[in-house]
Amino acid sequence: MAEKRIERILVTGSEGQIGSELTRELRRRYGDDNCIASDIKDTSSGGSGDRGPYLHLDVTDRAAFKDVVDTQRIDTVVHLAAVLSATGEKHPLRAWNVNVTGLLNALEIARESELNQVLCPSSIAVFGDGCPHENTPQETVLKPTTIYGVTKVTGELLCDYYVRRFGVDARGLRYPGIISAETLPGGGTTDYAVDIYYKAVEEKRYTCFVKADTRLPMMYMPDCIKGTIDLMEADLGRLEHHGDFNMASMSFSVQELADSIRRHIPEFEITYEPDYRQAIADSWPASIDDSAARREWGWNPDYDLEATTSDMLRTLTKRHSEGKLYG
């Protein structure tokens, strides 16, 4: 497959936690008018539409999806539209339709229109029973216990199929839990790792929906954005994998996270009331091996837990003092 240049980008799911910040950085690199944001959400109160072109798009509507790609002269799709893990357990059919049908539409449009690239992120939710819990390897048994995980395994297989069968340049990476000071999470099991910072600043206390010793892979948003774009811009000839790169940064327990906050806010208190999300968290790895990403496209994170906590609390404390904690 010959290398093709990224010029006109469509971001689906642009109003989500990752999409909103990734869109901003893509516009900075490629130009505001060359990155079209799209989502099913109403952005009348603000969003990526305030910073550049925005289109309302339901990714399950293939005709509408194709029309946007054609009329906007898109050559690269960053496909972030998805129903996340906790929300998916409440609405499994919706999760399947958005996560699988939406991706299949993106891949078919890429094949038909000969797009340069489709970036279609996956998740650590693909892992489940039977895989090593520590340092989970790139290649292992994938038996997820959530509909979100099932859809992401399906997505990885579809991406690999379109690469082999049709020569579509489809790339994906397994996101861990993402922590952001700019955008709130949207219904994932790792939401606690964001909520805890807001509550620490606002109330000096937090009630967590998973247990103190729950330990999961996490990543600070600047690393997430950097890694995503690094993969997009990587030399295709160096990639042995395509739709399923493990990408890691740090792993910590909730107790370790709380302790890192107390080093800045000594009076911070945490209690635990585990709910249905505990079983989801227990099915995921505590740490993952991302050596393939480091070898094939030079992945290297910048933030550990202490650097993340320091930056999160500094940013949120400033916003809180201005009366803008939640934007």
Secondary structure as GFF3:
##gff-version 3
##sequence-region A 1 327
A	DSSP	beta_strand	9	12	.	.	.	ID=ss1
A	DSSP	alpha_helix	17	30	.	.	.	ID=ss2
A	DSSP	three_ten_helix	32	34	.	.	.	ID=ss3
A	DSSP	beta_strand	35	39	.	.	.	ID=ss4
A	DSSP	three_ten_helix	48	50	.	.	.	ID=ss5
A	DSSP	beta_strand	54	56	.	.	.	ID=ss6
A	DSSP	alpha_helix	62	71	.	.	.	ID=ss7
A	DSSP	beta_strand	76	79	.	.	.	ID=ss8
A	DSSP	alpha_helix	85	90	.	.	.	ID=ss9
A	DSSP	alpha_helix	92	96	.	.	.	ID=ss10
A	DSSP	pi_helix	97	101	.	.	.	ID=ss11
A	DSSP	alpha_helix	102	113	.	.	.	ID=ss12
A	DSSP	beta_strand	117	119	.	.	.	ID=ss13
A	DSSP	beta_strand	122	123	.	.	.	ID=ss14
A	DSSP	three_ten_helix	124	126	.	.	.	ID=ss15
A	DSSP	alpha_helix	147	166	.	.	.	ID=ss16
A	DSSP	beta_strand	170	171	.	.	.	ID=ss17
A	DSSP	beta_strand	173	175	.	.	.	ID=ss18
A	DSSP	beta_strand	177	179	.	.	.	ID=ss19
A	DSSP	three_ten_helix	189	191	.	.	.	ID=ss20
A	DSSP	alpha_helix	192	202	.	.	.	ID=ss21
A	DSSP	beta_strand	205	208	.	.	.	ID=ss22
A	DSSP	beta_strand	215	220	.	.	.	ID=ss23
A	DSSP	alpha_helix	221	233	.	.	.	ID=ss24
A	DSSP	three_ten_helix	236	238	.	.	.	ID=ss25
A	DSSP	beta_strand	245	246	.	.	.	ID=ss26
A	DSSP	beta_strand	250	253	.	.	.	ID=ss27
A	DSSP	alpha_helix	254	262	.	.	.	ID=ss28
A	DSSP	beta_strand	269	272	.	.	.	ID=ss29
A	DSSP	alpha_helix	277	282	.	.	.	ID=ss30
A	DSSP	alpha_helix	291	297	.	.	.	ID=ss31
A	DSSP	alpha_helix	305	321	.	.	.	ID=ss32
###
